[in-house]
Amino acid sequence: MTDPNRERYRIRETAFYLFTQQSLPACKPVLTPGWVITIFLFMGLIFIPVGLVTLRASHSVVEIVDRYDIECVPESSRIDKISYIQDDSIPKNCSRFMKVRKYMKAPINIYYQLDNYYQNHRRYVKSRSDKQLLHGRKYHDTSSCQPVELNNGQPIVPCGLIAWSLFNDSFTFIRERAELKVNRKNIAWKSDRDHKFGKNVHPFSFQNGTLIGGGKLYPKIPLSDQEDLIVWMRTSALPSFRKLYGRIEEDLDVDDVIVVNLMNNYNTYSFGGKKKLVLSTSSWLGGKNNFLGHACIIVGCSSLVLAIVFTLLHLKYRRPYGDTSYLPWNRKSLSG
């Protein structure tokens, strides 16, 4: 009788041998010249139409962009803009005019755009407490919020540099002497409102100290309902970014002139930043963004060029498939 242990060992050793020698059944596709040319041709025929459709959707978006950080500073104060923006005794109100060049169908998104603003800085990104945003003062470990952690020994809710630097410019839009209503609800992600900001967490000791950063919050409104904060707390990866301020739910006709009364409160002058106001429609793909369309077209054209080059090379230097005489060592022996 055979030993069962020995038999199991033999089967295990045989399986291990087949695996190490790569003798197991497997799919081993051979990329012949025909297959390579077909794949590149197929990629070109797919990516180029997708890129053209994407660009068409992007070009259908109508945008109005107005930079206001310089024009909203009086000429007498433009030599020292930092002193101007830090002086609370000087009124910061300003009026701008935006002319509609193309018909804009509602809803029209209102964005504020900041340039040269590094929200992705390591220390800035870490200066927050996600658990405090969800549980409020019940959560005591807010050491990650330094240097904006305590105010006169009291915990700050919400703590951290991100919340402290909340954007606080405000905008009012008027068309033909009638104010356009701006819907400021549902501008933040639903997942953020429902799961990242507490419904029973209220601001506490926020922007009450001697060092004031950006905007203030309403103490009696829970964080989950203060969507300006929620939008701001989702930090951007790039130094130029846009954040949603609200929506105009009325169509704007060609040649309409929109009067924008704004409060130029936010200090971007200390670091050479720029502030812009953007009115934009949207398409099925979202906002205006030509990068995706250009990328698809470049990939598709490159694939077509490679397919043509490989086809010409294959026709000119055709050889039998699997001919070993073209291997380097065989060519050396033949030449010798």
Order of alpha helices (4+ residues) and beta strands (2+ residues): alpha-alpha-beta-alpha-beta-beta-alpha-alpha-beta-beta-alpha-beta-beta-beta-alpha-alpha-beta-beta-beta-alpha-alpha
